[in-house]
Amino acid sequence: MNPQVGDFVTRIKYHHDVVFKILSIKGQVAYLKGVQVRLYADAPLEDLVLYEETLREEEDEVLDLFKDERSDFFYLPGKVLHIDADEDYLNRCLRFYQNHKVMAVGKKLKESEVAGNIRSLLKEYQPDIVIITGHDAYYPKKGPKEDIKNYKNTENFVKAVKEARKYEKSHEKLVIIAGACQSHYEELIRAGANFASSPKRVNIHALDPAIIATVLAMSERGKEIDLVSLLAKTKYGANGMGGIISHGMMYVGFPR
């Protein structure tokens, strides 16, 4: 094959586990970004094969959130502030919110910029739920997974979560969803996140944080969410995302 920038490809070495888009080619090495998974990688051109199947647009799917008849009531879903270092993934998540009629504001910030800006963004937009995500990775060659310095961006995410918790200490008034692929889950929860990635240090799907935020935003305020069922809605379940028992953020009124 003769791969070109913009092609969709998979890697032979990894048994075609992830579909990538070629961002650039330097010499005989291609630099890649996951289409569905929040992952950057590089690979020799000889290790790549073109991906010819149709990519399924999961953002067009709608979560089965409501099973009862709601025509007599009106609903005020929780508001989401989604901060993402990757514009492609951010836009995809914003389409997902729009499809589910969730009020959401998106902001593109580098992982290192979030801590310095999050308190002003929280004051400006007054969200019920904030997502802090982008890209991350655990580097086993640097040392054990317990050390936060062995991760690409977990330290930046932790700083941002702590700043958000300085703004609002209550986990019930402000739900924080933080992390990306392979992030240090335990440190993010300790910092104050309600939900975080990644308990098993696996990659997460681009929409995983948005799925959790949408379920919370569209669930009745004060109603306890079934944590196990919620995590099961994400791509890799409790291997990729984890968190604490939380409550819905939507007000319900009558009459419509």
C-alpha positions, 0 to 999 in steps of 0.5 A: 500500500501507499498510505497518504495523510488523511487515510484510515489505517490499522496496525498489523502488529497490534492485530488491527485493534484500533482504527487511526487517521494518518496525521503526517508522514516523516520518512517511513514513519506515520504519525497517527490519531485514533478515530474512536479512541483517544490515542496518538501513536506512530508506526512504520508504514510497512505495519499499516493497512488501509481500513476499508470498512465504513466507520460507524458514527456512534454520535448519531446513536441515542442513549435509551435514557427514558422508559416512562411517559413524560409528556405531562412534565417539562425538563431542565437538564443539567448543564455541561462544560466540556474542556478538551485538548483535542478539537476533533473529539470535542466537536464529536462530543458536542454533536453527541450532547446536541443529539441528546438535547443536553445544554453544553459548552465546549472549550478547547484548551491544552491539558497544561492550560486547564488548571490556570483557566478552569476557575474563570470558566466555571464562574462564567458558565456555572455548569452542573457537570465539567469534563476535563479531558484530552490525551494521556498515556502511561509510560511503563518504561519510566516506572511504576503506575503508582507514580503520577510522573510516569504519565503524559498528562495525568498531573495536569488533569489532577491540578485542574481537578483540584482547582475546580474543587477549590471553586466548588467543594461539593461533589453533588453541586459540581460533578467532575469527570476527568482523564483520558487514555490510561490516566492515573484513575486513583489520583484523579478520584483523590483530587476530587473527581466524581468520575475518572479514567482509567482503572485498568490503564486502558484506552478510552473511547472518545465519547466515554466522558460525554456518555457519563455526563449525558446520563447524569444531565438527563437524570432527575436531580437527586435520583441516585444513579446506578453506578454499575449500569452507568459505567456499562454504557461506556465502551470498555466499562469499568476497565476504562472509567470508574467513579463514585455513586452520584445523583442526577442533575435534571430538574423536572417540572409540571405542567408542561 
